[in-house]
Amino acid sequence: MFESLTQKLQGVFQRLRGKGTLKEQDITEALREVRLALLEADVNFRVARDLCARIKEKAVGQEVLESLTPSQQVIKIVHEELCALLGEDESRLQYASRPPTVILMVGVQGSGKTTTCAKLAHLIRRQGRRSMLVACDIYRPAAIKQLEVVGAQVGVPAFTLGDRTDVVDIARAAVERAREQGVDVLIVDTAGRLHVDQVMMDEVARLEEALQPQEALLVLDAMTGQDAVNIASEFAGRLNITGFILTKLDGDTRGGAALSVRAVSGKPIKFVGVGEKPEMLEPFHPERMASRILGMGDVLSFIERAQQVVDEKEALALEKKIRANRFDLEDFLGQLQNVRKMGPLEQVLGSLPFFGGRTLSAEDVDETELVRFQAIIQSMTREERRDPSILNGSRRRRIARGSGTGVQDVNRLLNQYQQMRKLFQQMNQIESGRKRPHPLRMPFFP
């Protein structure tokens, strides 16, 4: 996400860093390029214009022009203004004082609303709350069945009365069932249309009036760009929308919708969908997103993902082995598997600060390499994994045949493994006599 915008902004800032001092003309030219980059990223033109105007107002002050590192001051101002544009603080779900909390999910067809209902239920379940899905899309063929299937995938039940019952009656019956069963959160999947129309709005308004939901979340497809902004304005003007969920953000390298919807509607982005798996719905953190846009990475999100896939006891056991210099190929295999659990490799590495002045792109990341490495290690005997020094030429040829790879692939894996061992040895030396880093913050890959 934001790949194109990030690269263009980095180019602008790189040119600013090349100047010893900054004049007002330098800032004006740089902001002209920033505005063009924002427009190319599908940011609403009024939002882009106002953002650049605020940046310029602060950046041409004497404090910036006379500072020792004016380019860094400008980048700091851009970061602050992006945070303000995106919402500054994380906007959390509001829960009812007496369960069940009702979350009304609305949006047009094709935005990923039904699957997002299941992802949200999965996220709420991980937080220790019981949730239930409610099938109020009685028009789209197989919509009820789809909700039941995606609910089963995340272990959350779906309540339905079929497609011949009024949606308000379904919703009220679901509330009663939730109270009987002690369900904490009801997630109501409503019908969408190909376009925003009066029939759709009237039905959602009836549900809103009947349920008095704590949250009414509009699901938007980030890949639709300006259409997403227009839909957000339409819904926010007719309904009491409390926030947005942006889906398919991983498939849009421009990401302009994320920068526009809050400024246009005044409502916060609460979650973003960054993949197809149930766990790929994440709370929206404005400051982290602003840092990613500027190529500064999102290390906190990286750590949170790592904590979800790494068992604490396993991490502590690994740390002890690293301290004792006993890190072997079985441990290496475990780290490769952990990386793959965290999601697409490009997305995982994209959470880290850019390297060499640029972010990692698809050309830099070969996820098939991890698959090959995993197959190679799994073709070894336990003895070979624990003592790679015994891997002579004949053993390497056998392993290559067994894993469907070449001897050069086996050699490359062993080189990577040795580099990782050296890295851990250096960390041991540096950290000797100091407080050790938490094992979940240690690198998973060379």
Secondary structure, 3 states (H helix, E strand, C coil): CCHHHHHHHHHHHHHHHCCCCCCHHHHHHHHHHHHHHHHHCCCCHHHHHHHHHHHHHHHCCHHHHCCCCHHHHHHHHHHHHHHHHHCCCCCCCCCCCCCCEEEEEECCCCCCHHHHHHHHHHHHHHCCCCEEEEEECCCCCCHHHHHHHHHHHCCCCEECCCCCCCHHHHHHHHHHHHHHHCCCEEEEEECCCCCCCHHHHHHHHHHHHHHCCCEEEEEEEHHHCHHHHHHHHHHHHHCCCCEEEEECHHHCCCCHHHHHHHHHHCCCEEEEECCCCCCCEEECCHHHHHHHHCCCCCHHHHHHHHHHHCCHHHHHHHHHHHHCCCCCHHHHHHHHHHHHHCCCHHHHHCCCCCECCECCCHHHCCHHHHHHHHHHHHCCCHHHHHCHHHCCHHHHHHHHHHHCCCHHHHHHHHHHHHHHHHHHHHHHHHHCCCCCCCHHHCCCCC
